[in-house]
Amino acid sequence: MPCAEQNLDAIAVPTGVNGVYVVPLPALDFENPPPLLRGRPITAIAPHPQHDDRYYVTTEHPDALAFLPDPYIDLLP
């Protein structure tokens, strides 16, 4: 059975910005944060401005999502 990280890796869509991806909201598991993507912890998330069921996520510094109109949620401790 594949682990949740492998499932997230399979459905995360790279945006062209280093370490920034778009993922469907149901794919994110916040029961055991931070979720991993390609072996790295997701450091921040932000709602997709055009799709209510998708989020931008980053495995880089949370400021990588500063280009979005809505503020990001920093997941770093």
C-alpha positions as CSV (number, residue, x, y, z in Angstrom):
1,M,0.0,0.0,0.0
2,P,1.5,3.4,-1.0
3,C,2.1,5.9,1.8
4,A,0.4,9.3,1.9
5,E,3.6,11.0,0.8
6,Q,3.7,9.0,-2.4
7,N,0.1,9.8,-3.1
8,L,0.8,13.5,-2.6
9,D,3.9,13.3,-4.8
10,A,1.8,11.8,-7.6
11,I,-0.9,14.5,-7.6
12,A,1.1,17.7,-6.7
13,V,1.4,19.9,-9.8
14,P,4.7,21.9,-10.0
15,T,4.0,25.6,-10.7
16,G,7.3,26.5,-12.3
17,V,8.4,28.3,-9.0
18,N,11.0,26.3,-7.2
19,G,9.4,24.2,-4.4
20,V,5.9,25.5,-5.1
21,Y,3.1,23.1,-6.1
22,V,-0.7,23.1,-6.4
23,V,-2.5,20.2,-4.6
24,P,-6.2,19.4,-4.0
25,L,-7.3,20.2,-0.5
26,P,-8.5,16.7,0.4
27,A,-4.9,15.4,-0.3
28,L,-3.4,17.4,2.6
29,D,-3.3,15.5,5.9
30,F,-3.0,17.9,8.8
31,E,-3.4,15.2,11.5
32,N,0.3,14.7,11.5
33,P,1.8,18.0,10.3
34,P,3.8,18.9,8.4
35,P,2.9,16.8,5.4
36,L,5.8,15.7,3.2
37,L,6.1,16.4,-0.5
38,R,9.0,14.9,-2.4
39,G,10.6,14.0,0.9
40,R,10.6,17.6,2.2
41,P,8.1,19.1,4.8
42,I,5.5,21.5,3.5
43,T,6.4,24.8,5.1
44,A,3.4,26.9,4.1
45,I,0.0,26.7,2.3
46,A,-2.2,29.2,0.7
47,P,-5.6,29.0,-0.9
48,H,-5.7,29.0,-4.7
49,P,-7.2,32.3,-5.8
50,Q,-9.4,30.6,-8.5
51,H,-10.2,27.1,-7.2
52,D,-11.7,26.6,-3.8
53,D,-10.7,23.0,-3.7
54,R,-7.0,23.5,-4.3
55,Y,-4.1,25.0,-2.4
56,Y,-0.7,26.2,-3.2
57,V,2.0,24.6,-1.0
58,T,5.7,25.1,-0.7
59,T,8.6,23.1,0.6
60,E,10.8,26.2,0.5
61,H,10.7,29.3,2.7
62,P,7.1,30.3,3.3
63,D,7.7,33.6,1.5
64,A,7.8,31.6,-1.7
65,L,4.0,32.0,-1.6
66,A,4.1,35.8,-1.1
67,F,3.0,36.3,-4.7
68,L,-0.5,35.1,-3.9
69,P,-3.3,37.6,-3.1
70,D,-4.4,35.7,0.1
71,P,-1.9,35.4,2.9
72,Y,-0.2,32.1,3.3
73,I,-0.3,29.9,6.5
74,D,3.1,29.3,7.9
75,L,3.5,25.7,9.1
76,L,7.0,26.1,10.5
77,P,7.2,25.6,14.3
